Amino acid sequence: MHLAGLLSDLLLSLWRGTMDCAASDNVDSWEWRVMHGDVWEAHGAAVAAAGIYLPGSFDRRPRNIAEKINTGYKTWEFQLYLFGLAPALTYGLLPEPYWLNYCRLVAGFRIICQHRIARSDLQRAQIILGEWELEFEELYYQRRQDRIHFIRPCAHQVNHLVTEAIQKGLPVCYAQWTMERTIGNLGQEIRQPSEPYANLSREGVRRSQVNALKAMLPELDEPPESFPAGAVDLGDGYVLLRKRDRRSAYPQGAEKHAITLFLNEPAPKIFKWARLKLPNGQIARSHWRESLKSMHATKPLRVSRNVKFSLDGVIRFGEVRYFTQLATETVGNDIGETEWSFINVAVISLFSRPDNELLELSSHVVASCAYYGDDDIRVIDIKSITDVVAMVPHRPRLPSGAVEDRFFMVEKPGLDVASFGILPVDDAVEGEESDNDLDDAMDRQ
């Protein structure tokens, strides 16, 4: 079974008090048993409510875990829940020592799930996961013979993830779903009913040879698919995608002020663009179109307009108002003619920097930010955007004692973790309607 599913089952069975309890032990004495009754039901509802804030590129969103945990809850749902949503949703719910221990597991697991890991990150993950395992035994097992079954093999496996990554490669290369997909693909290529295992072995060898050739000579790989009509290739993997304004117009209000400051000259007329394809395959959308689509959608739309980007060398988060190309006048050429060029930008409503105390307390797992809205709009270079992220609303009691409405950030597992999946452009996501269907409906009205 997948490690994420095994860890989820271990922790939830402890937090819910469903773990086998010896006659010499007492479930009521487990101070970590907090998820039962109405608390468990409310927690499941919070998980389901958070699902619409996960972008479509995150694939299947977690359902109500209180209702669906025993009825086909998928491993990917467990991974998004345990290593994405639950650290913030269990803050203030789990007793602090157990929550801090859990955050260490999440911090290390997020690092090890990346597709690229720096040596320094591997060293940090080894320290964090080693501390988690030792502390886990001290907090839950407590060296009691009647609790030895709390220490399942998956708890020990976590401590070997880094050494296995050094010896074999990144876990994403040999995870169970990777192996299942590979076996399925190879099985589909077998056409002869006789000697299936020999044929399967031969297909595996051929696949390895083809992959090796493509790695050495990338030009042998198939060319990328063409972009949709009207798309603009900006280079470096960034592509502007429609919808686009039919007519140019002057920006208004705070957006006009931000563009004026960015250009250091009066804001020109602009065409708004709805979407941007990033080099990692994610599609960043915009408040401009998502707010319009929500009025015509039959199901709640999943928010895909929050992005991670670099601003003055610092990782920040923001909500995309829209993308645009700003026409700027450049120095005249040799014959005195004025030349014009476009600057590709995104108009962003900033979130604050994460609360530093909570960030440090959670081993840099819970990044809780305030939303500035119209009070802080910036214009940024499109190519400073790296990922589409989820910003999920919550109302925590911060370590300072303040209670306020904020948003916590969730990144898609596998992408580069912030240091303080690819959907076809026109395909609908579960819980979404396709852009073309909704845009066409709006255009007809």
Buried (B, 14 or more C-beta within 10 A) or exposed (E): EBBBBBBBBBBBBBBBBBBEBEEEBEEEEBEBBBBEEEBBBBBBBBBBEBBBBBBBBBBBBBBBBBBBBEEEBBBBBBBBBBBBBBBBBBBEBBEEEBBBBBBBBBBBBBBBBBEEBEEEBBEBBBEBBBBBBEBBBEBBBEEEEEBEEBBBEBBEBBBEBBEBBEEEEBBBEEBEEEEEEEEEEBEEEBEEEEEEEEBBEBBBEEBEEEEEEEEEEEEEEEEEEEBBEEBBEBEEEBBBBBBBBEEEEEBEEBBBBBBBEBBEEEBBEBBBBBBBBBEBEBBBBBBBBBEBBEEBBEEEBBBBBBBBBBBEEEBBBBBBBBBBBBBEEEEEEEEEEEEEEEBBBBBBBBBBBBBEEBBEBBBBBBBBBBBBEEEBBBBBBBBBBBBBBBBBEBEBEBBEEEEEEBBBBBBBBBBBBBEEBEBEBEEBBEBBBBBBBBBEEBEEE
